[in-house]
Amino acid sequence: MSKMKPEKSRIKSDILLRVRLLYILFILAGLLIFARLVWVQLFSSEVAYNAERLAGRIFTEQIIPAQRGNILTRDGDPLATSIFRYRVEFDFGSPGLDSVRTFHEQSDSLSKLLAAYFGDRSAAEYRRMFRTQHAKHYQVKYRKDTLVPRSEGRIARWIDRILDREFVPKKLYDTLRDHTPVQIFPRDIDYTEWETLRKYPLLNWNMGMVYNLRESDERIYPQGELGRRTIGLTGDRGNYGIEAVYREELAGRDGRATRQRIARGFYGRVVDGDNIDPIDGLDVVTTLDLDVQDVANRYLREQLEAQNAIWGTTIVMEVRTGEILALVNLGRTPGGGYAERENYAIGRNTEPGSTFKLASMLLLLDDADMPLDQTYDTGNGRVVKVGGIRVQDSHAGFNDMDFRTAVAQSSNVYFAKAIWERYADNKERYSDFMKKLHLDQTVGLEAFGEKKPLFQDWKEVPDPNSMLVRRSFGYRIKLSPIQVITLYNAIANDGKMISPILVRELRRDGDVVKHFKTQTLVDKVCSERTLREVRKLLESVGTEGTGAGFFRDTTLYTVAAKTGTAQYADDKIGYRDGYYIGSMVAYFPAHNPRYTVLTTIHTKRQAGKSYYGGPLSGPVVKKVVTYLYNREHDWDLSPENSGEKHYPRRIKGGDIAQIRRIADKFSPRTSFEDRKGWGTVRIDSLSNVTISTLAQDDQTMPNVVGMGLKDALFLLESRGLRVSFSGRGSVQYQSIAPGTRISRGGAVTITLK
């Protein structure tokens, strides 16, 4: 017994020791695990990196693009607009489509519906496409033979082993999936169409999430090429015009959403508090008048084609506000046509020729106080030396000439002699006066490509005498057409020079966010006496001078004008023989000016063609002036001066809420049936507005006459119609009469005017 006790004690001690060792091991293991957890959570960058990579494979952050704002005319017609489109991309390799029989049943039904909806192919062709794509993206291929247990369960397998039939052969197959997205619709669709299509088989997720919906913001230009250089572009094809200048305002702010990966290329949106909705861009309302732009574009194009000219530009400016109603830039294309290739009006500086004589007139009358009866011998068309520089008039018939005749006949010799006599020894005074006219500075359109005038200092050139003489009639100084018209507009605007503007305001949902006003460049370019005399001199050009052939017979109104012709000097190679710039600037009515119009054309001297400013550019200016006069009926009492409210002659149909916002601002009384929906507009003789609600029936053709293009497109395309359009302005004709029963996939044509 005595021997047994020590033995038991020893065993007990061994057990306790082992238990203690186990405790210690467990504690150490726990401490190690805890230390590892602390390391992973707080210090390990590798683990955090791997976790991030894993999360990045499952979850991704998707940018939700904001809809780009519209660019509108002064009357709200769209010049550039964006329409959200959706592309449905199928994953034919999705496990949700593994049941071939079910897939065939569902795709057969979908094929019939898509054929009826789009009308681009038959149901059989759609069915063939679905089956071909499914077979291509989901394949089951034989890999090898193998042996597998014959039976399951312990007893059954024991019996098989006794009977020597434990294993049986089995073929192994690999499932090959290609998750490359496939677009199944013939075109991108809008949101309203998607709301209908998503209820169709397969698209309604009855076999799982087997497709992805991609959004795209499509930029369209409803007026075609009209004003495209001014409207501009942004992106890979270039950055210029309003699209680039107001890039941030138009772009808005993109949203953000978390999406979970379902299959390669396919994600589903996750509800997350960090998701941010997009904020759509602002609308940019320009000063452009669509009708005036269209007329100026048409007449300039006709003249360029008739004269086989190289390029031309026409500008129409409102005298009191500086707002540009039309800005046309047409250049010859390699194919022989004309398109908006470059912004010649703002970005092309050239020697203006005799249109610069307005600055010389102001200098001589206001600074030198030269009398109007001052005469000079102009040489009767012969070469005359002035300050040692050879000068010649383009036409003979005059020897002694007074100031009025010199302006009317655009005599280079007269202006050269008058300025040389008074400023040959005082060239700095000459420059100071020209700078006072803002002729060495831009007029505020630098963002659109405007460059400073080339106005060299006398000390910068080796021949200051030559520069003074030649500058007197528009050489040795380079201005852009927009800078020239700004000077003439100052005379029309009672001597006040204001900056031209292209953008009137920024809007969000029809409400003004920011309004732009013109800036005053020079409070007074000359004295009142000089202003009266200069106006009379310019008026004489239109009645008996180089512009008389265009405006002498306009008995209902008078036009003040000036023509100009200059040899064209290329920036790289200098003067090119036979190449000219021909211009005409005019404002009217001469006694109460409302509009200033300029046309400049660059051409090559050709047999039977014009290259002088009057015959070359005058026809365009005359036609634009005539159009402006004929379209308005309040020349004796303008809205600005009458003290009476001025109401718009038309308001486009469309969204009722937007129509009401516009009508409430401008109409004395607005009547409507509903506060929401779509409607047409009628304005009576008292400018009262009546809004009629359109019936909301997807199976019936709506009345879109009177609507703008964007609203008309939305209404028609949301009913599944294929729309083609022509013209610009508001809808005046639709090929399917309102109230006619329609079916999806049908075609309709609308004409805008």
Beta strands, then each sheet from edge to edge (+ up, - down):
strand 1: 59-64
strand 2: 71-72
strand 3: 78-90
strand 4: 138-149
strand 5: 167-177
strand 6: 182-183
strand 7: 211-220
strand 8: 255-263
strand 9: 266-269
strand 10: 283-286
strand 11: 311-318
strand 12: 324-332
strand 13: 338-339
strand 14: 376-377
strand 15: 384-386
strand 16: 389-391
strand 17: 400-401
strand 18: 497-498
strand 19: 503-508
strand 20: 511-515
strand 21: 520-522
strand 22: 560-570
strand 23: 574-588
strand 24: 595-604
strand 25: 654-655
strand 26: 670-672
strand 27: 678-683
strand 28: 689-693
strand 29: 722-727
strand 30: 731-734
strand 31: 747-752
sheet 1: 1+ 8- 9+
sheet 2: 6+ 3- 2+ 10+ 19- 20+
sheet 3: 6+ 3- 7+
sheet 4: 4+ 5-
sheet 5: 13+ 12- 11+ 24- 23+ 22-
sheet 6: 14+ 17-
sheet 7: 15+ 16-
sheet 8: 18+ 21-
sheet 9: 25+ 27- 28+ 26+
sheet 10: 29+ 31+ 30-
end
